[in-house]
């Protein structure tokens, strides 16, 4: 099997320059590219603009590793396991910039970038404070022909999108089993480059045999990283569930600075952002 687009996990962080705009896929406790995020932390990647529509542990790790300058988000939490502790501390301390939108308006921004148009219209967000908070990315517009008001969501084009999947081949074809792709589709279509971490690298003939099961075709993917259990501690269903024990231990340790630094170092990398730090 030739290397093709395959990059070693240990070299993956080199694909993301400091200061990049990077969209990280997955949905909350599900199928986030955690192994890739760990490599960014260990490499000391800095000043990222992180786009994470509905995230949790991936965002927390990148913030804890000192990788994030700005977070563009819809929701960041651990769902039933509580708030993401490093995200909360960083946001409260002003250590990172936070732009908060609804899931749908973020999807519209990515869709505009994918379509190559300056904005995507939606009725979502009308009557909210979102437009006043973020006039650089959203504005209310009156359509003269219909008399209808809508929100124009400015195109948001990440430099890089990173997603996790079950299978990929060396050419860059990608498959989810089952085909659960959350908001990853919009990220893949909008980004300048696409990196996929995969549980398995499989033969291209398996994609040719069942082309209808392909989630992302080779022409949409730039790099493939072999990362077994690469979504842990989030789920990669049906192969493994999220690790509730780790979420619980992570939350418990976050109340004790020394214990948390040790846990973070063991499972992720150096903890570079602590409670109470101001903006860099």
TISEMAR-638114 format. One record per atom (N, C-alpha, C): residue in three letters; z, x, y; atom name. Coordinates in steps of 0.02 Angstrom, whole numbers, plus 50000, padded with zeros to 5 digits. Layout:
! residues N
residu/zz/xx/yy/atome
ala/Z/X/Y/CA .
...
END
This chain:
! residues 280
residu/zz/xx/yy/atome
unk/50000/50043/49941/N .
unk/50000/50000/50000/CA .
unk/50000/50045/50062/C .
unk/49948/50041/50103/N .
unk/49943/50083/50163/CA .
unk/49993/50061/50215/C .
unk/50009/50107/50262/N .
unk/50060/50094/50313/CA .
unk/50037/50040/50361/C .
unk/49974/50040/50382/N .
unk/49949/49990/50428/CA .
unk/49990/49987/50491/C .
unk/50018/49928/50505/N .
unk/50059/49918/50565/CA .
unk/50133/49929/50553/C .
unk/50152/49952/50494/N .
unk/50222/49957/50475/CA .
unk/50255/50017/50510/C .
unk/50313/50003/50540/N .
unk/50354/50053/50574/CA .
unk/50422/50054/50540/C .
unk/50450/50113/50530/N .
unk/50516/50119/50500/CA .
unk/50569/50090/50547/C .
unk/50620/50058/50518/N .
unk/50673/50030/50559/CA .
unk/50706/50082/50602/C .
unk/50714/50142/50575/N .
unk/50746/50196/50613/CA .
unk/50706/50217/50674/C .
unk/50641/50201/50676/N .
unk/50599/50218/50733/CA .
unk/50585/50157/50778/C .
unk/50613/50099/50759/N .
unk/50594/50037/50793/CA .
unk/50613/50036/50867/C .
unk/50670/50065/50884/N .
unk/50693/50063/50953/CA .
unk/50645/50100/51000/C .
unk/50607/50147/50973/N .
unk/50559/50184/51015/CA .
unk/50504/50139/51041/C .
unk/50496/50080/51011/N .
unk/50444/50033/51033/CA .
unk/50464/49995/51096/C .
unk/50527/50002/51117/N .
unk/50552/49964/51174/CA .
unk/50575/50012/51228/C .
unk/50535/50026/51279/N .
unk/50557/50071/51333/CA .
unk/50613/50040/51374/C .
unk/50654/50082/51404/N .
unk/50704/50058/51450/CA .
unk/50671/50017/51506/C .
unk/50705/49963/51526/N .
unk/50679/49920/51579/CA .
unk/50629/49868/51557/C .
unk/50617/49863/51492/N .
unk/50569/49814/51466/CA .
unk/50596/49743/51473/C .
unk/50549/49696/51475/N .
unk/50565/49625/51467/CA .
unk/50552/49608/51394/C .
unk/50606/49587/51359/N .
unk/50600/49576/51287/CA .
unk/50626/49507/51268/C .
unk/50586/49469/51231/N .
unk/50605/49404/51206/CA .
unk/50627/49412/51134/C .
unk/50688/49387/51119/N .
unk/50716/49394/51052/CA .
unk/50718/49325/51019/C .
unk/50689/49320/50960/N .
unk/50681/49256/50926/CA .
unk/50742/49234/50888/C .
unk/50733/49180/50850/N .
unk/50788/49149/50813/CA .
unk/50816/49090/50851/C .
unk/50862/49056/50818/N .
unk/50894/48998/50849/CA .
unk/50968/48999/50831/C .
unk/51009/49022/50877/N .
unk/51081/49021/50870/CA .
unk/51103/49061/50808/C .
unk/51126/49026/50755/N .
unk/51151/49059/50695/CA .
unk/51096/49075/50645/C .
unk/51034/49066/50665/N .
unk/50979/49069/50617/CA .
unk/50927/49122/50635/C .
unk/50907/49160/50585/N .
unk/50849/49205/50583/CA .
unk/50835/49243/50648/C .
unk/50887/49275/50675/N .
unk/50878/49320/50732/CA .
unk/50863/49391/50706/C .
unk/50826/49431/50743/N .
unk/50809/49499/50720/CA .
unk/50867/49547/50732/C .
unk/50921/49538/50695/N .
unk/50983/49574/50708/CA .
unk/50978/49649/50694/C .
unk/50944/49668/50641/N .
unk/50937/49739/50626/CA .
unk/50901/49776/50682/C .
unk/50852/49743/50712/N .
unk/50815/49773/50767/CA .
unk/50861/49780/50828/C .
unk/50901/49728/50842/N .
unk/50948/49732/50899/CA .
unk/50998/49788/50888/C .
unk/51020/49797/50826/N .
unk/51067/49851/50811/CA .
unk/51036/49919/50828/C .
unk/50972/49928/50812/N .
unk/50939/49991/50826/CA .
unk/50933/50003/50901/C .
unk/50922/49951/50940/N .
unk/50920/49959/51013/CA .
unk/50987/49982/51040/C .
unk/51041/49954/51013/N .
unk/51108/49974/51034/CA .
unk/51120/50048/51017/C .
unk/51103/50066/50956/N .
unk/51115/50135/50934/CA .
unk/51073/50186/50972/C .
unk/51014/50164/50994/N .
unk/50971/50209/51033/CA .
unk/50991/50214/51106/C .
unk/51037/50171/51128/N .
unk/51058/50172/51198/CA .
unk/51006/50145/51246/C .
unk/50965/50098/51222/N .
unk/50914/50066/51265/CA .
unk/50948/50032/51324/C .
unk/50917/50038/51384/N .
unk/50950/50015/51445/CA .
unk/50905/49969/51486/C .
unk/50940/49930/51529/N .
unk/50908/49892/51583/CA .
unk/50856/49842/51559/C .
unk/50869/49810/51502/N .
unk/50822/49760/51476/CA .
unk/50829/49695/51514/C .
unk/50773/49661/51524/N .
unk/50773/49590/51541/CA .
unk/50766/49553/51475/C .
unk/50820/49521/51454/N .
unk/50823/49489/51389/CA .
unk/50809/49414/51396/C .
unk/50758/49390/51360/N .
unk/50741/49319/51358/CA .
unk/50763/49293/51290/C .
unk/50812/49249/51290/N .
unk/50840/49223/51228/CA .
unk/50855/49149/51238/C .
unk/50812/49106/51212/N .
unk/50815/49035/51229/CA .
unk/50879/49003/51202/C .
unk/50891/49008/51138/N .
unk/50954/48984/51108/CA .
unk/50979/49040/51063/C .
unk/51029/49077/51085/N .
unk/51050/49137/51049/CA .
unk/51125/49141/51045/C .
unk/51148/49194/51013/N .
unk/51220/49204/51006/CA .
unk/51234/49277/50992/C .
unk/51239/49295/50928/N .
unk/51259/49362/50909/CA .
unk/51210/49415/50932/C .
unk/51146/49401/50930/N .
unk/51097/49451/50952/CA .
unk/51107/49468/51026/C .
unk/51117/49418/51067/N .
unk/51130/49430/51138/CA .
unk/51196/49466/51148/C .
unk/51247/49447/51111/N .
unk/51312/49479/51118/CA .
unk/51309/49552/51100/C .
unk/51274/49569/51046/N .
unk/51268/49639/51027/CA .
unk/51232/49680/51081/C .
unk/51177/49654/51107/N .
unk/51139/49691/51156/CA .
unk/51178/49700/51221/C .
unk/51216/49649/51240/N .
unk/51259/49656/51299/CA .
unk/51314/49707/51286/C .
unk/51346/49702/51228/N .
unk/51399/49749/51211/CA .
unk/51375/49821/51208/C .
unk/51313/49831/51188/N .
unk/51285/49898/51185/CA .
unk/51261/49924/51252/C .
unk/51270/49884/51306/N .
unk/51250/49906/51372/CA .
unk/51175/49905/51383/C .
unk/51139/49866/51342/N .
unk/51066/49865/51345/CA .
unk/51038/49818/51397/C .
unk/51077/49768/51420/N .
unk/51050/49712/51457/CA .
unk/51067/49716/51531/C .
unk/51016/49710/51573/N .
unk/51025/49705/51645/CA .
unk/51023/49632/51667/C .
unk/50975/49594/51640/N .
unk/50967/49524/51658/CA .
unk/50957/49483/51594/C .
unk/50989/49425/51591/N .
unk/50981/49379/51535/CA .
unk/50951/49314/51560/C .
unk/50894/49296/51531/N .
unk/50861/49232/51546/CA .
unk/50872/49189/51484/C .
unk/50908/49134/51492/N .
unk/50934/49098/51433/CA .
unk/50933/49023/51442/C .
unk/50937/48989/51384/N .
unk/50951/48918/51384/CA .
unk/51022/48906/51361/C .
unk/51043/48940/51308/N .
unk/51110/48933/51280/CA .
unk/51129/48997/51244/C .
unk/51191/49020/51255/N .
unk/51217/49078/51219/CA .
unk/51286/49060/51192/C .
unk/51292/49052/51127/N .
unk/51357/49035/51098/CA .
unk/51355/49048/51023/C .
unk/51413/49043/50992/N .
unk/51419/49048/50919/CA .
unk/51428/48979/50888/C .
unk/51408/48927/50924/N .
unk/51415/48858/50900/CA .
unk/51487/48845/50878/C .
unk/51498/48826/50816/N .
unk/51565/48807/50794/CA .
unk/51615/48865/50792/C .
unk/51590/48926/50799/N .
unk/51634/48985/50800/CA .
unk/51656/49003/50871/C .
unk/51636/48964/50920/N .
unk/51659/48976/50988/CA .
unk/51607/49010/51032/C .
unk/51629/49031/51091/N .
unk/51585/49063/51139/CA .
unk/51571/49135/51118/C .
unk/51516/49162/51141/N .
unk/51499/49232/51128/CA .
unk/51541/49275/51175/C .
unk/51589/49313/51150/N .
unk/51640/49344/51193/CA .
unk/51614/49395/51242/C .
unk/51568/49439/51221/N .
unk/51544/49490/51267/CA .
unk/51497/49461/51319/C .
unk/51458/49411/51300/N .
unk/51417/49376/51350/CA .
unk/51462/49344/51402/C .
unk/51515/49310/51381/N .
unk/51559/49277/51428/CA .
unk/51591/49327/51475/C .
unk/51617/49382/51448/N .
unk/51650/49431/51490/CA .
unk/51601/49463/51540/C .
unk/51542/49479/51516/N .
unk/51492/49511/51559/CA .
unk/51470/49464/51615/C .
unk/51459/49400/51597/N .
unk/51438/49351/51648/CA .
unk/51493/49340/51700/C .
unk/51555/49333/51676/N .
unk/51610/49321/51723/CA .
unk/51623/49381/51768/C .
unk/51615/49442/51741/N .
unk/51628/49502/51780/CA .
unk/51570/49522/51825/C .
unk/51512/49490/51817/N .
unk/51453/49510/51855/CA .
unk/51421/49573/51829/C .
unk/51435/49590/51766/N .
unk/51406/49651/51737/CA .
unk/51332/49642/51720/C .
unk/51309/49581/51712/N .
unk/51238/49566/51700/CA .
unk/51218/49509/51746/C .
unk/51154/49504/51760/N .
unk/51127/49447/51796/CA .
unk/51110/49393/51745/C .
unk/51124/49331/51761/N .
unk/51111/49276/51714/CA .
unk/51068/49223/51749/C .
unk/51012/49206/51718/N .
unk/50971/49150/51740/CA .
unk/50973/49097/51685/C .
unk/50997/49038/51700/N .
unk/51005/48986/51650/CA .
unk/50957/48929/51664/C .
unk/50920/48908/51612/N .
unk/50873/48854/51616/CA .
unk/50885/48808/51555/C .
unk/50848/48754/51551/N .
unk/50849/48715/51490/CA .
unk/50801/48747/51440/C .
unk/50810/48729/51377/N .
unk/50766/48755/51325/CA .
unk/50693/48737/51341/C .
unk/50683/48674/51360/N .
unk/50615/48651/51370/CA .
unk/50581/48687/51428/C .
unk/50616/48698/51483/N .
unk/50584/48731/51540/CA .
unk/50567/48803/51522/C .
unk/50608/48836/51483/N .
unk/50592/48904/51462/CA .
unk/50530/48904/51416/C .
unk/50526/48856/51372/N .
unk/50467/48850/51329/CA .
unk/50404/48839/51372/C .
unk/50411/48799/51424/N .
unk/50354/48787/51469/CA .
unk/50333/48851/51505/C .
unk/50382/48893/51525/N .
unk/50365/48956/51558/CA .
unk/50327/49002/51511/C .
unk/50349/49006/51449/N .
unk/50314/49047/51400/CA .
unk/50245/49018/51384/C .
unk/50240/48952/51381/N .
unk/50176/48920/51367/CA .
unk/50126/48934/51423/C .
unk/50150/48936/51485/N .
unk/50106/48951/51541/CA .
unk/50079/49022/51534/C .
unk/50122/49069/51516/N .
unk/50099/49138/51506/CA .
unk/50048/49142/51450/C .
unk/50061/49106/51396/N .
unk/50015/49106/51339/CA .
unk/49947/49078/51358/C .
unk/49947/49027/51401/N .
unk/49885/48995/51422/CA .
unk/49849/49032/51478/C .
unk/49883/49081/51507/N .
unk/49853/49119/51561/CA .
unk/49848/49080/51626/C .
unk/49894/49034/51636/N .
unk/49896/48994/51698/CA .
unk/49961/49010/51736/C .
unk/49963/48998/51801/N .
unk/50022/49018/51840/CA .
unk/50084/48976/51827/C .
unk/50075/48915/51804/N .
unk/50134/48873/51789/CA .
unk/50116/48820/51739/C .
unk/50168/48790/51709/N .
unk/50160/48734/51663/CA .
unk/50201/48676/51690/C .
unk/50171/48616/51698/N .
unk/50209/48560/51725/CA .
unk/50251/48524/51672/C .
unk/50306/48496/51694/N .
unk/50349/48456/51651/CA .
unk/50390/48409/51694/C .
unk/50413/48355/51665/N .
unk/50459/48311/51701/CA .
unk/50532/48332/51690/C .
unk/50542/48377/51643/N .
unk/50609/48400/51628/CA .
unk/50637/48440/51687/C .
unk/50699/48428/51705/N .
unk/50730/48464/51760/CA .
unk/50731/48428/51825/C .
unk/50692/48374/51831/N .
unk/50694/48335/51893/CA .
unk/50764/48306/51903/C .
unk/50789/48309/51964/N .
unk/50854/48281/51979/CA .
unk/50912/48326/51962/C .
unk/50898/48388/51941/N .
unk/50952/48436/51925/CA .
unk/50955/48491/51977/C .
unk/51006/48532/51974/N .
unk/51014/48588/52020/CA .
unk/50974/48649/51999/C .
unk/50942/48646/51941/N .
unk/50906/48704/51915/CA .
unk/50854/48729/51965/C .
unk/50818/48684/51997/N .
unk/50765/48704/52043/CA .
unk/50794/48740/52103/C .
unk/50849/48715/52129/N .
unk/50882/48747/52186/CA .
unk/50909/48816/52167/C .
unk/50934/48823/52106/N .
unk/50962/48886/52084/CA .
unk/50909/48939/52071/C .
unk/50850/48917/52049/N .
unk/50798/48965/52029/CA .
unk/50730/48947/52060/C .
unk/50726/48949/52127/N .
unk/50662/48931/52159/CA .
unk/50606/48980/52144/C .
unk/50623/49040/52121/N .
unk/50572/49090/52106/CA .
unk/50534/49074/52042/C .
unk/50564/49031/51999/N .
unk/50531/49015/51935/CA .
unk/50516/48940/51927/C .
unk/50549/48898/51966/N .
unk/50538/48826/51960/CA .
unk/50532/48795/52030/C .
unk/50489/48745/52036/N .
unk/50485/48709/52099/CA .
unk/50461/48638/52085/C .
unk/50485/48592/52126/N .
unk/50463/48522/52119/CA .
unk/50399/48512/52158/C .
unk/50351/48479/52126/N .
unk/50284/48469/52155/CA .
unk/50266/48396/52151/C .
unk/50232/48371/52203/N .
unk/50206/48303/52205/CA .
unk/50131/48305/52190/C .
unk/50110/48269/52138/N .
unk/50040/48264/52122/CA .
unk/50009/48209/52165/C .
unk/49964/48228/52209/N .
unk/49936/48181/52258/CA .
unk/49896/48125/52224/C .
unk/49863/48141/52168/N .
unk/49821/48091/52135/CA .
unk/49861/48035/52103/C .
unk/49916/48053/52069/N .
unk/49954/48003/52032/CA .
unk/50018/47981/52068/C .
unk/50038/48020/52118/N .
unk/50101/48006/52151/CA .
unk/50162/48027/52110/C .
unk/50150/48062/52055/N .
unk/50205/48082/52010/CA .
unk/50233/48149/52031/C .
unk/50298/48155/52026/N .
unk/50331/48219/52038/CA .
unk/50343/48255/51972/C .
unk/50337/48320/51974/N .
unk/50349/48359/51913/CA .
unk/50379/48427/51933/C .
unk/50403/48463/51883/N .
unk/50428/48530/51893/CA .
unk/50375/48579/51871/C .
unk/50356/48625/51914/N .
unk/50309/48678/51897/CA .
unk/50350/48738/51873/C .
unk/50342/48755/51809/N .
unk/50379/48811/51779/CA .
unk/50334/48873/51779/C .
unk/50353/48923/51818/N .
unk/50312/48983/51825/CA .
unk/50305/49020/51759/C .
unk/50248/49051/51749/N .
unk/50234/49088/51688/CA .
unk/50285/49144/51679/C .
unk/50310/49151/51618/N .
unk/50358/49203/51600/CA .
unk/50328/49242/51542/C .
unk/50307/49303/51556/N .
unk/50271/49343/51506/CA .
unk/50314/49404/51486/C .
unk/50346/49402/51428/N .
unk/50384/49460/51406/CA .
unk/50338/49518/51390/C .
unk/50364/49578/51403/N .
unk/50326/49637/51381/CA .
unk/50322/49638/51305/C .
unk/50377/49619/51273/N .
unk/50383/49624/51200/CA .
unk/50419/49563/51173/C .
unk/50397/49537/51116/N .
unk/50434/49486/51079/CA .
unk/50453/49515/51012/C .
unk/50514/49502/50990/N .
unk/50538/49525/50925/CA .
unk/50564/49465/50886/C .
unk/50538/49454/50827/N .
unk/50560/49399/50785/CA .
unk/50573/49425/50714/C .
unk/50609/49384/50675/N .
unk/50621/49401/50604/CA .
unk/50587/49350/50560/C .
unk/50563/49372/50503/N .
unk/50527/49328/50456/CA .
unk/50543/49348/50385/C .
unk/50523/49305/50339/N .
unk/50534/49320/50268/CA .
unk/50485/49372/50241/C .
unk/50421/49364/50258/N .
unk/50370/49408/50228/CA .
unk/50318/49428/50280/C .
unk/50292/49488/50272/N .
unk/50236/49511/50312/CA .
unk/50196/49560/50269/C .
unk/50133/49570/50288/N .
unk/50094/49622/50254/CA .
unk/50082/49680/50302/C .
unk/50049/49731/50279/N .
unk/50039/49791/50320/CA .
unk/49990/49779/50377/C .
unk/49950/49726/50372/N .
unk/49903/49709/50426/CA .
unk/49937/49672/50483/C .
unk/49995/49642/50470/N .
unk/50030/49604/50521/CA .
unk/50031/49530/50511/C .
unk/50004/49505/50455/N .
unk/50011/49433/50439/CA .
unk/50084/49419/50424/C .
unk/50109/49361/50446/N .
unk/50180/49346/50441/CA .
unk/50189/49276/50412/C .
unk/50240/49270/50368/N .
unk/50253/49206/50336/CA .
unk/50328/49191/50338/C .
unk/50344/49128/50354/N .
unk/50412/49102/50350/CA .
unk/50418/49057/50289/C .
unk/50473/49059/50254/N .
unk/50482/49020/50193/CA .
unk/50549/48982/50196/C .
unk/50550/48919/50213/N .
unk/50494/48877/50234/CA .
unk/50472/48895/50305/C .
unk/50422/48859/50329/N .
unk/50391/48876/50393/CA .
unk/50434/48850/50451/C .
unk/50491/48882/50462/N .
unk/50535/48865/50518/CA .
unk/50528/48919/50571/C .
unk/50496/48903/50626/N .
unk/50480/48955/50675/CA .
unk/50512/48942/50743/C .
unk/50555/48891/50747/N .
unk/50595/48879/50808/CA .
unk/50552/48885/50871/C .
unk/50576/48925/50919/N .
unk/50537/48938/50980/CA .
unk/50499/49004/50975/C .
unk/50500/49034/50916/N .
unk/50467/49098/50908/CA .
unk/50392/49095/50923/C .
unk/50361/49039/50909/N .
unk/50289/49032/50922/CA .
unk/50272/49045/50994/C .
unk/50310/49015/51040/N .
unk/50296/49024/51111/CA .
unk/50307/49096/51132/C .
unk/50358/49128/51104/N .
unk/50370/49199/51120/CA .
unk/50312/49243/51096/C .
unk/50290/49231/51035/N .
unk/50236/49271/51007/CA .
unk/50172/49263/51048/C .
unk/50156/49202/51066/N .
unk/50094/49189/51104/CA .
unk/50097/49218/51174/C .
unk/50157/49220/51204/N .
unk/50162/49241/51274/CA .
unk/50168/49316/51283/C .
unk/50196/49351/51235/N .
unk/50215/49421/51244/CA .
unk/50155/49468/51245/C .
unk/50164/49524/51280/N .
unk/50113/49575/51281/CA .
unk/50106/49611/51214/C .
unk/50163/49623/51180/N .
unk/50163/49653/51113/CA .
unk/50212/49614/51070/C .
unk/50200/49613/51005/N .
unk/50241/49575/50959/CA .
unk/50264/49620/50902/C .
unk/50330/49620/50890/N .
unk/50360/49658/50835/CA .
unk/50393/49608/50788/C .
unk/50378/49614/50724/N .
unk/50407/49570/50674/CA .
unk/50448/49611/50625/C .
unk/50512/49594/50616/N .
unk/50551/49622/50561/CA .
unk/50547/49574/50503/C .
unk/50540/49601/50444/N .
unk/50528/49558/50385/CA .
unk/50572/49578/50327/C .
unk/50595/49528/50290/N .
unk/50634/49540/50230/CA .
unk/50594/49579/50179/C .
unk/50530/49565/50174/N .
unk/50487/49598/50124/CA .
unk/50419/49613/50153/C .
unk/50391/49668/50130/N .
unk/50320/49683/50142/CA .
unk/50282/49666/50078/C .
unk/50234/49620/50083/N .
unk/50199/49596/50024/CA .
unk/50125/49612/50029/C .
unk/50090/49602/49974/N .
unk/50018/49616/49972/CA .
unk/49979/49566/50013/C .
unk/49926/49589/50045/N .
unk/49884/49545/50086/CA .
unk/49852/49490/50044/C .
unk/49840/49503/49980/N .
unk/49810/49452/49938/CA .
unk/49852/49389/49934/C .
unk/49918/49394/49942/N .
unk/49960/49335/49940/CA .
unk/49947/49291/50001/C .
unk/49928/49320/50057/N .
unk/49910/49281/50116/CA .
unk/49841/49250/50108/C .
unk/49796/49288/50077/N .
unk/49729/49260/50065/CA .
unk/49731/49202/50017/C .
unk/49777/49204/49970/N .
unk/49782/49151/49920/CA .
unk/49808/49086/49950/C .
unk/49852/49091/50001/N .
unk/49881/49032/50032/CA .
unk/49881/49039/50108/C .
unk/49823/49038/50138/N .
unk/49819/49051/50211/CA .
unk/49855/48998/50252/C .
unk/49862/48938/50225/N .
unk/49894/48884/50263/CA .
unk/49968/48897/50274/C .
unk/49997/48943/50236/N .
unk/50069/48959/50243/CA .
unk/50082/49015/50292/C .
unk/50030/49043/50323/N .
unk/50039/49096/50371/CA .
unk/50067/49068/50436/C .
unk/50123/49096/50458/N .
unk/50153/49074/50521/CA .
unk/50120/49108/50581/C .
unk/50107/49173/50574/N .
unk/50075/49211/50628/CA .
unk/50022/49256/50597/C .
unk/49960/49252/50621/N .
unk/49907/49294/50593/CA .
unk/49910/49365/50618/C .
unk/49876/49409/50583/N .
unk/49880/49481/50598/CA .
unk/49860/49497/50670/C .
unk/49812/49461/50697/N .
unk/49789/49478/50764/CA .
unk/49842/49465/50818/C .
unk/49894/49426/50801/N .
unk/49947/49411/50849/CA .
unk/50006/49459/50845/C .
unk/50005/49505/50796/N .
unk/50063/49548/50782/CA .
unk/50042/49621/50790/C .
unk/50084/49660/50825/N .
unk/50069/49730/50837/CA .
unk/50105/49778/50789/C .
unk/50167/49761/50771/N .
unk/50206/49805/50729/CA .
unk/50247/49764/50679/C .
unk/50255/49791/50620/N .
unk/50295/49761/50568/CA .
unk/50349/49810/50547/C .
unk/50411/49786/50541/N .
unk/50467/49828/50521/CA .
unk/50498/49799/50458/C .
unk/50502/49839/50405/N .
unk/50533/49816/50343/CA .
unk/50609/49817/50353/C .
unk/50640/49758/50350/N .
unk/50712/49753/50364/CA .
unk/50744/49702/50317/C .
unk/50758/49722/50255/N .
unk/50793/49676/50209/CA .
unk/50861/49657/50238/C .
unk/50877/49592/50233/N .
unk/50938/49564/50263/CA .
unk/50941/49580/50338/C .
unk/50883/49583/50368/N .
unk/50878/49602/50438/CA .
unk/50902/49550/50487/C .
unk/50917/49489/50463/N .
unk/50944/49437/50507/CA .
unk/51020/49434/50506/C .
unk/51052/49469/50459/N .
unk/51125/49466/50453/CA .
unk/51158/49489/50517/C .
unk/51211/49454/50540/N .
unk/51250/49401/50507/CA .
unk/51224/49331/50519/C .
unk/51166/49323/50552/N .
unk/51136/49257/50555/CA .
unk/51103/49241/50489/C .
unk/51081/49180/50480/N .
unk/51052/49158/50417/CA .
unk/50978/49174/50413/C .
unk/50954/49184/50353/N .
unk/50882/49185/50340/CA .
unk/50872/49137/50281/C .
unk/50879/49074/50295/N .
unk/50878/49022/50243/CA .
unk/50809/49017/50212/C .
unk/50805/49005/50147/N .
unk/50858/48992/50098/CA .
unk/50884/49054/50063/C .
unk/50865/49113/50086/N .
unk/50884/49174/50051/CA .
unk/50957/49192/50061/C .
unk/50982/49183/50121/N .
unk/51053/49192/50133/CA .
unk/51075/49152/50194/C .
unk/51137/49130/50192/N .
unk/51166/49091/50246/CA .
unk/51196/49138/50298/C .
unk/51215/49109/50355/N .
unk/51250/49149/50405/CA .
unk/51318/49169/50377/C .
unk/51344/49225/50401/N .
unk/51406/49253/50375/CA .
unk/51464/49228/50418/C .
unk/51492/49170/50399/N .
unk/51546/49141/50437/CA .
unk/51607/49186/50441/C .
unk/51620/49224/50388/N .
unk/51676/49271/50388/CA .
unk/51668/49324/50442/C .
unk/51607/49348/50452/N .
unk/51597/49398/50504/CA .
unk/51606/49368/50573/C .
unk/51579/49308/50584/N .
unk/51588/49275/50648/CA .
unk/51662/49266/50664/C .
unk/51701/49246/50615/N .
unk/51772/49235/50625/CA .
unk/51808/49301/50640/C .
unk/51791/49354/50602/N .
unk/51822/49419/50613/CA .
unk/51803/49448/50682/C .
unk/51742/49437/50701/N .
unk/51716/49462/50766/CA .
unk/51754/49428/50823/C .
unk/51763/49363/50818/N .
unk/51800/49327/50870/CA .
unk/51872/49349/50872/C .
unk/51903/49356/50814/N .
unk/51973/49376/50812/CA .
unk/51982/49446/50841/C .
unk/51938/49492/50823/N .
unk/51943/49560/50847/CA .
unk/51930/49565/50922/C .
unk/51891/49520/50950/N .
unk/51874/49524/51021/CA .
unk/51934/49516/51066/C .
unk/51991/49492/51039/N .
unk/52052/49485/51078/CA .
unk/52091/49551/51083/C .
unk/52072/49600/51042/N .
unk/52107/49664/51040/CA .
unk/52056/49719/51054/C .
unk/52058/49751/51112/N .
unk/52005/49799/51130/CA .
unk/51994/49855/51079/C .
unk/52048/49882/51052/N .
unk/52039/49937/51004/CA .
unk/52009/49912/50939/C .
unk/52034/49856/50914/N .
unk/52007/49829/50852/CA .
unk/51934/49809/50860/C .
unk/51917/49782/50918/N .
unk/51849/49760/50930/CA .
unk/51801/49820/50935/C .
unk/51822/49871/50970/N .
unk/51780/49931/50975/CA .
unk/51766/49961/50907/C .
unk/51818/49960/50863/N .
unk/51809/49986/50795/CA .
unk/51762/49944/50755/C .
unk/51770/49878/50759/N .
unk/51725/49833/50722/CA .
unk/51653/49840/50747/C .
unk/51645/49843/50812/N .
unk/51578/49849/50841/CA .
unk/51546/49914/50819/C .
unk/51584/49968/50821/N .
unk/51557/50033/50801/CA .
unk/51537/50034/50727/C .
unk/51575/50001/50685/N .
unk/51561/49999/50614/CA .
unk/51498/49960/50598/C .
unk/51489/49903/50630/N .
unk/51435/49857/50611/CA .
unk/51374/49860/50657/C .
unk/51384/49885/50718/N .
unk/51329/49884/50767/CA .
unk/51315/49954/50793/C .
unk/51360/49979/50836/N .
unk/51351/50044/50867/CA .
unk/51403/50053/50921/C .
unk/51392/50100/50967/N .
unk/51441/50112/51020/CA .
unk/51450/50051/51065/C .
unk/51512/50032/51078/N .
unk/51527/49977/51125/CA .
unk/51530/50006/51195/C .
unk/51481/49987/51236/N .
unk/51475/50017/51303/CA .
unk/51495/49969/51358/C .
unk/51506/49905/51343/N .
unk/51526/49857/51394/CA .
unk/51592/49826/51373/C .
unk/51642/49833/51415/N .
unk/51708/49807/51400/CA .
unk/51727/49755/51451/C .
unk/51778/49717/51434/N .
unk/51803/49664/51479/CA .
unk/51823/49694/51546/C .
unk/51801/49659/51600/N .
unk/51821/49679/51667/CA .
unk/51774/49727/51701/C .
unk/51722/49751/51667/N .
unk/51674/49796/51699/CA .
unk/51635/49759/51752/C .
unk/51621/49792/51807/N .
unk/51581/49762/51859/CA .
unk/51507/49776/51849/C .
unk/51467/49752/51895/N .
unk/51394/49761/51890/CA .
unk/51377/49835/51896/C .
unk/51332/49856/51852/N .
unk/51311/49927/51854/CA .
unk/51263/49938/51912/C .
END
